[in-house]
């Protein structure tokens, strides 16, 4: 998986591309940790437009990110969830836990 990060004012976007699975853990953790430590960033957007596959370990990474963001007083939004990713989020009731657009 590839991860690109972009900042626009107080919003940081994490653009994921490829399979979001256990093998992505280190890369995802490094990218999100850097953004969580940025004092000017108050919202993180995770863009799933180019993600075709997500597994349970990736969902766990998102839950950990949510906890870490809450501790840092930052919000999380999941963007462009479609296909298999949207189905997984729907079946796991992620809509109750995350703002999904």
C-alpha positions, 0 to 999 in steps of 0.5 A, a space after each residue: 500500500 502507498 500512503 500520501 499525506 496532504 495538509 490544508 490548513 487545520 485538516 490533514 488528509 491521509 490518502 490510501 492506495 492499495 490493500 489496507 491490511 496487516 502489512 500496512 501497519 508500520 506505514 499507516 502508524 508512521 503517517 498517522 503519528 506524524 499528523 497527530 503530533 502536528 499542533 496545527 492539525 485538528 482534523 484527520 481525513 482518511 481517503 479510501 478512494 483507491 482502496 479495494 480491500 480492507 481486513 480486520 487488522 486494518 479496521 483495528 488500526 482505524 480504531 486505534 487511530 480513533 483513540 489516539 486522535 481523541 486523546 490528541 483532541 483531533 477528529 477523524 473522518 473516513 472519505 470515499 468509502 465504496 465497494 468492498 470497503 463500504 460493505 465491510 464498514 456497514 457490516 461492522 457498524 463503523 458508521 456508529 463509530 466514525 464520521 463517514 462521508 
